[in-house]
Amino acid sequence: MAAPRTPIVAGNWKMNLDRSRGVALATAVAGRRGEAAGVELVLCPPAVYVLPVAEALAKAGGDVAVGGQNASDKESGAFTGEVAPAMLLDLGCRYVILGHSERRTLYGETDAVVNSKTKAALAAGLVPIVCVGETLAEREAGRTTAVVTEQINGSLAGLDAASLEKTVVAYEPVWAIGTGKVATPEQAQEVHATIRGLLAGLSSAATAARVRIQYGGSVKPDNAAELAACPDIDGALVGGASLKADDFLAIAKAFAGRKA
Ligand code: PGA
C-alpha cells in the first residue's frame, strides 16, 4: 500500500560552527526555505546552539525545524554532562538524532542504549531520527543485511505502531560518512527496502509504508537527485554539505518533487 510520505532533509552540523555562524546559516536556510517547498527541513546544531538557532528560525518565520544530535535516555537527575529530551523540547527542538554511527563507534552506544533513548525521546514528545548502517568490513563480508536487521530490531524494539510511524530512520553506511564515497542508488535502495520490510515485521506493512527512511553518507547536491529518485528513499541526513546553505538547499530541492 502506497502511503504519502513527506520528504525530510536534516542537517547534522556535528561539532562544527560557532554561535554566530550557526545563526547566520539557520537564517539563510529559513530565508530561502521556499526553494525546497514540500520538504520538511531540520537543522541539528550542537546542543549549546539549539536555542540561538531556534530563536533565529522563529524570527525568520516559516517552518524549518530544529533537532538535537543526541539526548539522554533519562528524564532528569544526577547525570553530569547529559541533556534530557525534555530539555531539547523546551528549547524548541522537534527532532533528535539518535544512534548516529559516531555515537555508536566513539561513545559505545549499543542497540539497547539507542532503544532506550528512542523510547525516552518519544515519551518526551520528540521525533527520533534513528541511525543504522554497516561498516565497510561488514559490507565486504556480505553482512549488511544481518547488521542492519540487528540494529533495526534492537533499536526500535517495543515501539507501538503510532510511535513507529512518527519515528524517522536514517540509513547511513559508515563507509560513506564523511568519506565522499556515497552508496550507489541501487545499494541504498536495496537496504532501504530491507529496512521497510523489517519495519513491517515489527508492526505492519501499512505502518512501515508511512515511516520516512533517510539516506545519509556523503550526500551532496550532485548525487541527491539520483538518491531522491529511489522509491524507498524519503530524504537525507546531511553532514558536511549541511554547513553551506547553498548545498543544503540544493539537496533538499532534489527531494521536493518526490512522490512516494
Ligand atoms: P556526511 O555525514 O554527509 O558528512 O557524510 C552524514 C552524517 O554523518 O550524518
Residues whose N, C-alpha, C, O or C-beta is under 5 A from the ligand:
A	BS01	PGA	N12 A176 I177 G178 T179 G216 G217 S218 V219 L237 V238 G239 G240 A241
